[in-house]
Amino acid sequence: MDYNASEYLTQEVQSADPARLVELLFQRALRDLRGAHELWPELAQSPAAIHLVVHAQCILMELQRSLNFEAGGQVAAHLSRLYQFMQGQLVEATARQRGRERQQVQDVIEILAGLSDAWSEMSQQQQHSEKVPVSHANLVA
């Protein structure tokens, strides 16, 4: 990433509202996992692929930590279980050589892409209705 792109991203993150930050986290985790998935056939267990998966795991942990179970109720609980499942799949993919690693990463990509799309749609609808700001921390059904 060149200096201008890095500076732009830093500025975007610093000025983003909580809903946009979650969206950016989803996007980055997906970018990391797609990159790892592309590397996997030739470079299974390569440092580059592992680094991308571990970074995505860190993002998932941060998303899980940001959940507000009091305000989010069942939705937050379901998201927490999904984040735990995805993290488990990624741990298995990086720790074992069973031949399923690439598929496990693909499965997580599909789940995360669905969450990302739903989050973006909900965030856009919320902005148009101008109700309580949407954030991962105050997620309500």
C-alpha positions in Angstrom: 0.0 0.0 0.0 1.4 3.3 -0.9 1.6 6.3 1.4 -1.4 8.1 -0.1 -3.6 5.0 0.2 -2.4 4.4 3.8 -3.0 8.0 4.7 -6.5 7.9 3.2 -7.4 4.7 5.1 -6.1 6.1 8.4 -8.2 9.2 7.8 -11.3 7.1 6.9 -11.0 5.0 10.1 -10.4 7.9 12.3 -13.5 9.8 11.0 -15.8 6.8 10.6 -18.9 6.2 12.8 -19.1 2.9 14.6 -21.3 1.3 11.9 -18.8 2.2 9.3 -15.9 0.8 11.4 -17.6 -2.5 11.6 -18.1 -2.5 7.9 -14.4 -1.7 7.4 -13.5 -4.6 9.7 -15.7 -7.0 7.7 -14.1 -5.8 4.5 -10.6 -6.2 5.7 -11.2 -9.7 7.2 -12.7 -10.8 3.9 -9.8 -9.3 1.9 -7.4 -11.2 4.2 -9.2 -14.5 3.9 -9.6 -14.3 0.1 -5.9 -13.6 -0.2 -5.2 -16.7 2.0 -7.6 -18.8 0.0 -5.8 -17.8 -3.2 -2.4 -18.8 -1.8 -3.6 -22.1 -0.3 -3.4 -24.5 -3.3 0.2 -23.8 -3.9 1.4 -22.5 -0.6 -0.6 -24.4 2.1 0.8 -23.5 5.5 2.9 -20.7 3.9 3.8 -17.8 6.2 1.9 -15.4 4.0 -1.3 -17.4 4.0 -1.0 -18.0 7.8 -0.4 -14.3 8.4 -3.6 -13.4 6.5 -5.7 -15.9 8.4 -4.3 -14.8 11.8 -5.1 -11.2 10.9 -8.7 -12.2 10.0 -8.9 -14.1 13.3 -7.8 -10.9 15.2 -10.6 -9.0 13.5 -13.1 -11.6 14.4 -12.0 -11.5 18.0 -12.4 -7.7 18.0 -15.8 -7.9 16.5 -16.8 -10.4 19.1 -15.5 -8.3 21.9 -17.4 -5.3 20.6 -20.8 -7.0 21.0 -23.2 -5.6 23.6 -25.1 -8.6 24.9 -27.5 -6.4 27.0 -28.6 -4.3 24.1 -28.2 -6.9 21.4 -29.9 -9.8 23.1 -30.4 -12.8 20.9 -28.8 -11.2 17.9 -25.6 -10.5 19.8 -25.6 -14.0 21.2 -26.0 -15.5 17.7 -23.3 -13.3 16.3 -21.0 -14.3 19.1 -21.5 -18.0 18.3 -20.9 -17.4 14.6 -17.7 -15.5 15.4 -16.6 -18.4 17.6 -17.4 -20.9 14.9 -15.5 -19.0 12.3 -12.5 -18.6 14.6 -12.5 -22.3 15.3 -12.6 -23.1 11.5 -9.6 -20.8 10.9 -7.7 -22.3 13.8 -8.2 -25.8 12.4 -7.3 -24.6 8.9 -4.0 -23.3 10.1 -3.2 -26.1 12.6 -3.9 -29.3 10.7 -3.0 -30.8 7.3 -6.1 -32.8 6.6 -6.8 -31.5 3.0 -9.9 -29.5 4.1 -8.1 -26.3 5.0 -8.9 -24.5 1.8 -12.6 -25.4 2.1 -12.7 -24.3 5.7 -11.3 -20.9 4.7 -13.9 -20.7 1.9 -16.7 -21.6 4.3 -15.7 -18.8 6.6 -15.5 -16.4 3.6 -19.1 -17.3 2.7 -20.4 -16.8 6.2 -18.5 -13.5 6.7 -19.6 -12.2 3.3 -23.2 -12.8 4.2 -22.8 -11.0 7.5 -21.0 -8.1 5.8 -23.7 -7.7 3.2 -26.4 -7.8 5.9 -24.6 -5.3 8.1 -24.1 -2.9 5.2 -27.7 -3.2 4.2 -28.9 -2.6 7.8 -26.5 0.3 8.2 -27.8 2.0 5.0 -31.4 1.5 6.0 -30.7 2.9 9.4 -29.0 6.0 7.9 -32.0 6.6 5.7 -34.5 6.3 8.5 -32.3 8.5 10.8 -33.1 6.6 14.0 -30.7 5.6 16.7 -27.2 5.2 15.2 -26.3 1.6 14.4 -23.2 0.2 15.9 -22.0 -3.2 16.7 -21.9 -2.2 20.4 -25.6 -1.2 20.5 -26.9 -3.9 18.2 -30.6 -4.5 18.7 -32.9 -6.8 16.8 
